[in-house]
Amino acid sequence: MERLEHDDIRDAAEKAWCAAKRATDALVLARYGEEPETTARTTEGLLELASDIPEAETLVGRYFTRISYLHGSCFHNGMCGRHTERRIRETAEYIGDAEGLAAR
């Protein structure tokens, strides 16, 4: 959020993606006892979790939005569209939902 306040949308997008990934890593660790070593393992862990716990399915699309849109399109390719700020702000809700599932 601090990067948004400084009008650095690309860095804010990357920091939001990193925060979502860390929350997802923590969720996978909490549920399976092993922290993912790579982003690919994080992704597979989340998909596996969604198969085991239907409530986790709500995270899947939101996770892919962050990796694809915030990390890929905005940060790496500089294509930060009019939806970027909203996606960054919604990351806090994603993190809260991941924390809630981890605590169960």
C-alpha positions as CSV (number, residue, x, y, z in Angstrom):
1,M,0.0,0.0,0.0
2,E,2.9,2.3,0.7
3,R,4.2,1.9,-2.9
4,L,0.7,2.9,-4.2
5,E,0.9,6.1,-2.0
6,H,4.1,6.9,-3.8
7,D,2.6,6.2,-7.2
8,D,4.9,3.2,-7.9
9,I,2.2,0.9,-9.3
10,R,4.7,-1.6,-10.7
11,D,6.5,-2.1,-7.4
12,A,3.1,-2.2,-5.5
13,A,1.9,-4.9,-7.9
14,E,5.0,-7.0,-7.3
15,K,4.8,-6.5,-3.5
16,A,1.1,-7.5,-3.6
17,W,2.0,-10.7,-5.5
18,C,4.8,-11.5,-3.2
19,A,2.5,-11.1,-0.1
20,A,-0.1,-13.3,-1.7
21,K,2.5,-16.0,-2.5
22,R,3.9,-15.9,1.1
23,A,0.3,-16.2,2.4
24,T,-0.2,-19.2,0.1
25,D,3.1,-20.8,1.1
26,A,2.0,-20.4,4.8
27,L,-1.4,-22.0,4.0
28,V,0.2,-25.0,2.3
29,L,2.7,-25.3,5.2
30,A,-0.1,-25.2,7.7
31,R,-2.2,-27.8,5.9
32,Y,0.5,-30.2,4.7
33,G,3.4,-29.6,7.0
34,E,5.8,-28.7,4.2
35,E,6.7,-25.2,2.9
36,P,6.8,-25.0,-0.9
37,E,10.3,-24.5,-2.2
38,T,9.3,-23.0,-5.5
39,T,6.4,-21.0,-7.0
40,A,5.4,-24.1,-9.0
41,R,5.2,-26.1,-5.7
42,T,3.1,-23.3,-4.2
43,T,0.7,-23.5,-7.1
44,E,0.5,-27.2,-7.0
45,G,-0.1,-27.1,-3.2
46,L,-2.9,-24.6,-3.6
47,L,-4.5,-26.7,-6.3
48,E,-4.2,-29.8,-4.2
49,L,-5.7,-28.0,-1.2
50,A,-8.6,-26.9,-3.4
51,S,-9.3,-30.5,-4.2
52,D,-9.2,-31.5,-0.5
53,I,-11.1,-28.5,0.9
54,P,-13.8,-26.9,-1.3
55,E,-13.6,-23.5,0.4
56,A,-10.0,-23.2,-0.8
57,E,-11.3,-23.1,-4.4
58,T,-12.2,-19.5,-3.9
59,L,-8.4,-18.7,-3.6
60,V,-7.4,-20.4,-6.8
61,G,-8.6,-17.8,-9.3
62,R,-7.5,-15.0,-7.1
63,Y,-4.0,-16.5,-6.8
64,F,-3.8,-16.9,-10.6
65,T,-4.9,-13.3,-11.0
66,R,-2.0,-12.1,-8.8
67,I,0.7,-14.3,-10.4
68,S,-0.5,-13.5,-14.0
69,Y,-1.7,-10.0,-13.8
70,L,0.2,-8.3,-11.0
71,H,3.4,-10.2,-11.3
72,G,3.5,-11.0,-15.0
73,S,1.6,-8.3,-16.9
74,C,2.2,-5.3,-14.6
75,F,5.5,-5.9,-12.9
76,H,7.4,-7.7,-15.7
77,N,5.8,-6.3,-18.8
78,G,4.8,-2.9,-17.5
79,M,1.2,-3.4,-18.6
80,C,-0.5,-1.9,-15.5
81,G,-4.1,-1.3,-16.5
82,R,-6.9,0.4,-14.8
83,H,-7.7,-2.7,-12.8
84,T,-4.3,-2.9,-11.2
85,E,-4.9,-0.8,-8.1
86,R,-8.1,-2.7,-7.3
87,R,-6.2,-6.0,-7.6
88,I,-3.5,-4.8,-5.3
89,R,-6.0,-3.6,-2.7
90,E,-7.9,-6.9,-2.9
91,T,-4.8,-8.8,-2.0
92,A,-5.4,-8.0,1.7
93,E,-8.6,-9.9,1.5
94,Y,-6.9,-12.8,-0.2
95,I,-4.3,-12.9,2.6
96,G,-7.1,-12.8,5.2
97,D,-8.9,-15.7,3.5
98,A,-5.7,-17.7,3.3
99,E,-5.0,-17.1,7.0
100,G,-8.5,-18.2,7.9
101,L,-8.1,-21.5,6.0
102,A,-4.7,-22.0,7.6
103,A,-6.1,-21.6,11.1
104,R,-8.8,-24.2,10.5
